[in-house]
Amino acid sequence: MKYKMSNKKGQVVMNEVFKEEDDKWYFWNEVWSDKHGPYKSKFEATSECSKYFWGLLKEAYPQVYNVLQERGVK
């Protein structure tokens, strides 16, 4: 199976979820080494991917995370 590693502009897309042959949904971590899932729906996979992203941002760049939270970015 081929996995989409970039968007139409050739930029790496971390937050994209994908569906496998088992009809379950997954997403890759930030360095494409670990597949997270399975999830029952695209909505669930996207939600978990978002939580994963915000957790990384909070840990690596707490000041940026705090500013975004203060501005209501979710």
Summary of the structure (lengths in Angstrom):
residues: 74
radius of gyration: 13.7
end to end distance: 32.2
largest distance: 41.2
contacts: 161
relative contact order: 0.13
helix: 38%
strand: 18%
